[in-house]
Amino acid sequence: MQPPKFWHRPPGLWSTLLSPLGAIYAAGTAQRLAKAKSIQLEIPVICVGNINAGGTGKTPTVVAIVQRLLALGHRPHIVSRGYGGSIKSATRVDERAHNSDDVGDEPLLLAAFAPTWVSPDRTIGAQLAASQGADVIVLDDGFQNPGLHKDLSLVVVDAARGFGNGKVLPAGPLREPVSVGMKRADFVLSIGPKRAQNHFIQTWGAPSCPHLKGHLAPLQTGMDWQDSRVLAFAGIGYPQKFFSTLQELGANVVKSEALDDHQPLSKPLMLRLENEAKLLGAQLVTTEKDATRLPDEFRAKVLTIPVRLEIEDWSALDAALTKIF
């Protein structure tokens, strides 16, 4: 489901009415974090998480950190809960044997960059990864999961959306109050272009922990998008970001279809989109993450735009990475 629109508007009737439930949710999260005993591994654990529910850019952040660790000579493994997958025990993702129905779309995408494990119990997944040669664990999500000690925690936020109306679920998009989450964060990474970054600072002020800034840049694939007629569809946390990227590349987005985050790309849905694209004389285009959920017969019919996170200044994060080893 797409999030309620009032989550990203100034507090109003619905957010006010639901605020007592938000307070209960926040108290429950705080109690769970306070009571739990974290297990500490013999290798470092880096958590890429968020305070917002839904997509903020965690997946490209995990990719960027993994690539940085590889460049520094480390052996990172990724551990994910495997949201949307049917596998319920700790399992290493095999791109040849698994599909998104088995392990979820994000782990399937991440497995192309480093050994990736899905596990409902992140601690078990991390322990297995360590036993199989990892010298550092990168947690995909898990900032509010207390089971595993984190040596470094990054909170990722979309610079344009920020922390929404600042309210906790269900009154707003937050898993916990911003001030509470920031006390456990080592870095805040805001993702977006310069205008969005300025908006984030103006709205939320300077974070109480070190602030990293980054933006998503399309990879050069040799495809000339200028004036190309496209029907774009995306089932990510904030589909408009993808549609804007296409427009910035010069594509003529004749139709954009915002799907629910992780929405299954069923054959009837894809047939409908294919027929609409034909009527419009347009090419079907989607994100890397959505492409992992495509039915086999549509993989050759849909183009993707891979994006990578570019961080403005790595120096503070590089220093923190060096310190934990």
C-alpha positions as CSV (number, residue, x, y, z in Angstrom):
1,M,0.0,0.0,0.0
2,Q,1.0,3.6,-0.6
3,P,1.4,5.5,2.6
4,P,-1.4,7.9,3.7
5,K,-0.9,11.4,2.2
6,F,-1.3,13.0,5.6
7,W,2.0,11.4,6.7
8,H,3.8,13.9,4.6
9,R,1.8,17.0,5.3
10,P,1.9,19.4,8.3
11,P,0.1,17.8,11.4
12,G,-3.6,17.9,10.9
13,L,-6.8,16.2,12.0
14,W,-5.8,12.6,11.3
15,S,-2.3,12.8,12.7
16,T,-3.7,14.5,15.8
17,L,-6.4,11.9,16.3
18,L,-3.9,9.1,15.9
19,S,-1.1,10.6,18.0
20,P,-2.1,8.6,21.2
21,L,-1.6,5.4,19.2
22,G,1.7,6.7,18.0
23,A,2.8,7.3,21.6
24,I,1.9,3.7,22.4
25,Y,3.9,2.5,19.4
26,A,6.9,4.6,20.4
27,A,6.7,3.4,24.0
28,G,6.6,-0.2,22.9
29,T,9.7,0.2,20.6
30,A,11.6,1.9,23.4
31,Q,10.7,-0.8,25.9
32,R,11.7,-3.5,23.5
33,L,15.1,-1.8,22.8
34,A,15.7,-1.3,26.5
35,K,14.9,-4.8,27.7
36,A,16.7,-6.8,25.0
37,K,20.2,-8.2,25.3
38,S,22.3,-7.7,22.2
39,I,24.7,-10.4,21.1
40,Q,28.1,-9.1,20.0
41,L,30.0,-10.9,17.2
42,E,33.7,-11.2,16.9
43,I,33.5,-9.2,13.7
44,P,32.1,-5.7,13.2
45,V,28.4,-5.1,12.3
46,I,27.4,-2.1,10.3
47,C,23.7,-1.3,10.3
48,V,22.0,0.6,7.4
49,G,18.6,1.5,8.7
50,N,16.0,4.2,9.0
51,I,13.6,5.9,11.3
52,N,10.9,6.1,8.7
53,A,8.8,3.2,7.7
54,G,9.2,2.3,4.0
55,G,11.9,3.2,1.4
56,T,14.4,5.9,2.1
57,G,17.4,4.6,0.0
58,K,18.8,1.8,2.2
59,T,19.5,-0.6,-0.7
60,P,21.8,1.7,-2.7
61,T,23.4,2.7,0.6
62,V,24.2,-0.9,1.4
63,V,25.6,-1.4,-2.1
64,A,27.8,1.7,-1.7
65,I,29.1,0.6,1.7
66,V,29.8,-2.9,0.5
67,Q,31.7,-1.6,-2.5
68,R,33.7,0.7,-0.2
69,L,34.6,-2.2,2.1
70,L,35.6,-4.4,-0.8
71,A,37.9,-1.6,-2.1
72,L,39.5,-1.5,1.4
73,G,40.2,-5.2,1.2
74,H,37.5,-6.5,3.5
75,R,35.1,-9.5,3.0
76,P,31.6,-8.1,3.7
77,H,28.5,-10.2,3.8
78,I,25.0,-8.7,3.8
79,V,22.3,-9.9,6.2
80,S,18.6,-9.1,5.5
81,R,15.3,-10.2,6.9
82,G,14.2,-11.0,3.4
83,Y,11.0,-9.0,3.4
84,G,8.4,-10.6,1.0
85,G,10.2,-13.9,0.7
86,S,8.9,-17.3,1.6
87,I,12.1,-18.8,3.0
88,K,11.8,-18.8,6.8
89,S,15.2,-20.1,7.9
90,A,18.6,-18.5,7.5
91,T,19.7,-19.0,3.9
92,R,22.4,-17.7,1.7
93,V,20.9,-16.2,-1.5
94,D,21.7,-18.0,-4.7
95,E,20.9,-15.9,-7.7
96,R,20.7,-19.0,-9.9
97,A,18.4,-21.0,-7.6
98,H,16.3,-18.4,-5.9
99,N,13.8,-15.8,-7.1
100,S,12.2,-12.8,-5.4
101,D,9.3,-15.0,-4.1
102,D,11.8,-17.0,-2.2
103,V,14.1,-14.4,-0.7
104,G,12.6,-11.0,-1.5
105,D,13.5,-8.5,-4.1
106,E,16.2,-6.5,-2.2
107,P,18.3,-9.5,-1.1
108,L,18.2,-10.9,-4.7
109,L,19.5,-7.5,-6.0
110,L,22.1,-7.2,-3.2
111,A,23.5,-10.7,-3.8
112,A,25.1,-9.4,-7.1
113,F,27.4,-7.3,-4.9
114,A,28.4,-9.5,-2.0
115,P,27.4,-12.8,-0.3
116,T,23.9,-12.1,1.0
117,W,21.9,-14.0,3.7
118,V,18.2,-13.8,4.5
119,S,17.1,-14.7,8.0
120,P,14.1,-13.8,10.1
121,D,16.5,-13.8,13.0
122,R,19.3,-11.4,12.0
123,T,21.6,-12.7,14.7
124,I,21.5,-16.2,13.3
125,G,22.0,-14.9,9.8
126,A,25.0,-12.9,10.9
127,Q,26.5,-15.8,12.8
128,L,26.3,-18.0,9.8
129,A,27.8,-15.3,7.6
130,A,30.7,-15.0,10.0
131,S,31.2,-18.8,10.0
132,Q,31.4,-18.7,6.2
133,G,34.3,-16.2,6.0
134,A,32.8,-12.7,6.5
135,D,35.0,-10.3,8.3
136,V,32.3,-7.6,8.5
137,I,28.5,-7.8,8.4
138,V,26.3,-5.1,6.7
139,L,22.8,-5.2,8.0
140,D,20.1,-4.3,5.5
141,D,17.6,-2.6,7.9
142,G,17.5,-3.6,11.6
143,F,18.0,-0.2,13.3
144,Q,15.1,-1.0,15.7
145,N,16.1,-4.6,16.1
146,P,18.1,-5.0,19.4
147,G,19.2,-8.6,19.0
148,L,22.6,-7.9,17.4
149,H,25.2,-5.4,18.7
150,K,26.0,-2.7,16.1
151,D,29.4,-1.3,15.8
152,L,28.3,1.4,13.4
153,S,24.7,2.6,12.6
154,L,23.6,4.8,9.7
155,V,20.1,6.3,9.5
156,V,19.1,6.9,5.9
157,V,16.5,9.5,5.1
158,D,15.1,10.8,1.8
159,A,16.1,14.5,1.8
160,A,12.9,15.7,0.1
161,R,10.5,13.8,2.4
162,G,12.6,14.1,5.5
163,F,10.8,12.7,8.5
164,G,7.3,13.4,7.2
165,N,5.0,15.1,9.7
166,G,7.3,14.0,12.5
167,K,4.8,11.7,14.0
168,V,5.1,8.0,15.0
169,L,3.0,5.2,13.3
170,P,0.1,5.3,12.7
171,A,0.0,9.1,13.1
172,G,3.0,9.5,10.8
173,P,5.7,7.5,9.0
174,L,8.1,7.1,11.9
175,R,9.1,3.9,13.7
176,E,10.2,6.0,16.7
177,P,10.7,9.7,17.5
178,V,13.5,11.4,15.6
179,S,15.2,12.6,18.8
180,V,15.2,9.1,20.2
181,G,16.6,7.4,17.1
182,M,19.3,10.0,16.7
183,K,20.8,9.1,20.1
184,R,21.7,5.6,18.7
185,A,22.8,6.7,15.3
186,D,26.4,7.3,14.4
187,F,25.6,9.0,11.1
188,V,22.6,10.4,9.3
189,L,22.7,10.1,5.5
190,S,20.3,12.3,3.6
191,I,19.8,11.3,0.0
192,G,18.7,13.8,-2.7
193,P,19.7,16.6,-4.9
194,K,21.0,20.0,-3.6
195,R,17.6,21.6,-3.4
196,A,16.2,18.7,-1.4
197,Q,19.2,18.7,0.9
198,N,18.7,22.4,1.6
199,H,15.0,21.7,2.3
200,F,15.9,18.9,4.7
201,I,18.2,21.2,6.7
202,Q,15.7,24.1,6.7
203,T,12.9,21.8,7.9
204,W,14.7,19.6,10.4
205,G,17.9,21.5,11.3
206,A,21.3,20.0,11.6
207,P,21.2,16.4,12.9
208,S,22.6,15.8,16.3
209,C,25.1,13.2,14.9
210,P,27.5,13.5,11.9
211,H,25.6,14.3,8.7
212,L,26.4,12.7,5.3
213,K,24.9,13.9,2.1
214,G,24.5,11.8,-1.1
215,H,22.5,11.5,-4.3
216,L,21.5,8.7,-6.6
217,A,23.1,8.9,-10.0
218,P,22.1,6.7,-13.0
219,L,24.8,4.4,-14.3
220,Q,25.9,5.1,-17.8
221,T,24.6,2.1,-19.8
222,G,25.0,3.5,-23.3
223,M,21.3,4.0,-23.6
224,D,20.2,7.4,-25.0
225,W,17.0,8.3,-23.2
226,Q,16.6,11.7,-24.9
227,D,13.0,12.1,-26.1
228,S,12.4,8.3,-25.7
229,R,8.7,7.6,-25.1
230,V,8.5,5.4,-22.0
231,L,5.9,3.9,-19.7
232,A,7.6,3.8,-16.3
233,F,6.4,1.7,-13.4
234,A,7.9,1.3,-10.0
235,G,7.0,-0.5,-6.8
236,I,9.4,1.2,-4.4
237,G,9.0,3.4,-1.3
238,Y,8.9,6.7,-3.3
239,P,8.2,5.9,-7.0
240,Q,8.3,9.6,-8.0
241,K,12.0,9.6,-7.5
242,F,12.4,7.1,-10.3
243,F,10.0,8.9,-12.6
244,S,12.0,12.2,-12.0
245,T,15.2,10.4,-12.8
246,L,13.9,9.4,-16.2
247,Q,12.7,12.9,-16.9
248,E,16.1,14.3,-15.9
249,L,17.7,11.9,-18.4
250,G,15.5,13.4,-21.1
251,A,12.9,10.7,-21.5
252,N,9.4,11.5,-22.4
253,V,7.4,9.7,-19.6
254,V,4.1,9.4,-21.3
255,K,2.7,7.4,-18.4
256,S,3.9,6.6,-14.9
257,E,2.5,3.8,-12.8
258,A,3.2,4.0,-9.1
259,L,2.8,0.6,-7.6
260,D,2.8,-0.4,-3.9
261,D,6.3,-1.1,-2.4
262,H,7.3,-4.7,-3.2
263,Q,4.1,-5.2,-5.1
264,P,4.1,-8.6,-7.0
265,L,4.4,-8.1,-10.8
266,S,1.8,-10.6,-11.8
267,K,1.3,-11.7,-15.3
268,P,-2.1,-9.9,-15.7
269,L,-0.6,-6.7,-14.4
270,M,2.4,-6.9,-16.8
271,L,0.1,-7.8,-19.7
272,R,-1.9,-4.7,-19.0
273,L,1.2,-2.5,-18.8
274,E,2.5,-4.1,-22.0
275,N,-0.7,-3.4,-23.9
276,E,-0.8,0.2,-22.6
277,A,2.8,0.7,-23.7
278,K,2.0,-0.6,-27.2
279,L,-1.0,1.8,-27.5
280,L,1.2,4.7,-26.4
281,G,4.1,3.7,-28.6
282,A,6.3,3.5,-25.4
283,Q,9.0,1.4,-24.0
284,L,8.4,-0.3,-20.6
285,V,11.0,0.9,-18.0
286,T,11.4,0.0,-14.3
287,T,13.9,0.0,-11.5
288,E,16.6,-2.5,-10.7
289,K,14.7,-3.7,-7.7
290,D,11.4,-4.1,-9.5
291,A,13.2,-6.0,-12.3
292,T,13.9,-8.8,-9.9
293,R,10.2,-9.5,-9.6
294,L,9.4,-9.6,-13.3
295,P,7.9,-12.8,-14.7
296,D,10.5,-14.5,-16.9
297,E,8.7,-13.8,-20.2
298,F,8.9,-10.1,-19.5
299,R,12.5,-9.7,-18.6
300,A,13.6,-9.0,-22.2
301,K,10.7,-6.6,-22.7
302,V,11.4,-4.2,-19.9
303,L,14.4,-1.9,-19.6
304,T,15.9,-0.9,-16.3
305,I,17.9,2.1,-15.0
306,P,20.5,1.1,-12.5
307,V,21.4,3.9,-10.0
308,R,24.2,4.1,-7.5
309,L,24.6,6.3,-4.4
310,E,27.3,8.9,-4.6
311,I,28.3,10.4,-1.2
312,E,29.7,13.9,-1.3
313,D,32.4,13.3,1.3
314,W,33.5,9.9,2.5
315,S,36.2,11.1,4.9
316,A,34.2,10.9,8.1
317,L,32.7,7.5,7.2
318,D,36.0,6.2,6.1
319,A,37.5,7.2,9.5
320,A,34.6,5.4,11.3
321,L,35.1,2.3,9.2
322,T,38.8,2.2,9.9
323,K,38.1,2.6,13.6
324,I,35.8,-0.5,14.0
325,F,38.4,-2.9,12.5
